[in-house]
Amino acid sequence: MDESHWLDRPRNVKRLWHGFLIVLALITLAELVVQLHPHFEVESVFGFFAWFGFGACAAMIVAAKAVALVLKRPERYYGDDDA
């Protein structure tokens, strides 16, 4: 039972990336035909939600790295695994 997961194959990961980028482009281009009703002025900028999502994701990654620096323990924190 040495079957690998379908996400372990680089070809499938590349297909997922391409699919996500196509969906992102289509959703962003949909702003051209859909009438938006922004609450704030900045929301009326073309592609705002794509940029906002990217920025939020980047901020979460940076925050996770900062939290990891505080919470990370040494590899042998719980003792040796010689047993």
C-alpha positions in Angstrom: 0.0 0.0 0.0 2.6 2.5 -1.1 0.1 4.7 -3.1 0.9 8.4 -3.1 -1.7 11.0 -2.7 -2.9 12.8 -5.8 -1.5 16.1 -4.5 2.0 14.6 -4.3 2.3 14.7 -8.1 3.7 18.0 -9.3 1.6 17.8 -12.4 -1.6 17.9 -10.4 -0.4 20.8 -8.2 0.5 22.8 -11.4 -3.0 22.1 -12.7 -4.6 23.3 -9.5 -2.5 26.5 -9.6 -3.6 27.1 -13.2 -7.2 26.5 -12.4 -7.1 28.9 -9.4 -5.5 31.6 -11.5 -8.1 31.2 -14.2 -10.9 31.4 -11.7 -9.3 34.5 -10.1 -9.0 36.1 -13.6 -12.6 35.3 -14.5 -13.9 36.7 -11.2 -11.9 39.8 -11.5 -13.0 40.3 -15.1 -16.6 39.8 -14.0 -16.3 43.2 -12.3 -16.6 44.7 -15.8 -20.1 43.4 -16.4 -21.5 43.3 -12.8 -22.6 46.5 -11.2 -21.0 46.9 -7.8 -22.5 48.8 -4.9 -19.5 49.7 -2.8 -19.9 51.0 0.7 -16.5 52.7 0.7 -14.7 54.5 -2.1 -11.8 52.1 -2.2 -14.1 49.2 -3.0 -14.9 50.8 -6.4 -11.3 50.4 -7.6 -11.1 47.7 -10.3 -9.8 44.4 -8.8 -10.0 45.7 -5.2 -11.2 42.4 -3.8 -8.5 40.4 -5.5 -5.8 42.7 -4.1 -7.5 42.7 -0.7 -7.7 38.9 -0.6 -4.0 38.7 -1.6 -3.0 41.2 1.1 -5.0 39.4 3.8 -3.5 36.1 2.9 0.0 37.6 3.0 -0.7 39.2 6.3 -1.9 35.9 7.7 1.3 34.2 6.6 3.4 36.9 8.2 1.4 36.7 11.4 1.7 32.9 11.5 5.5 33.2 11.1 5.6 35.7 14.0 3.4 33.4 16.2 5.6 30.4 15.3 8.7 32.3 16.6 7.0 32.7 20.0 5.4 29.2 20.3 8.1 27.1 18.6 9.9 24.7 20.9 13.2 22.9 20.4 13.1 19.6 18.7 14.0 17.7 21.9 11.7 19.7 24.1 9.8 16.6 25.4 13.0 14.6 25.9 14.8 12.0 23.8 12.9 9.5 21.6 15.3 6.7 22.2 12.6 4.4 23.6 
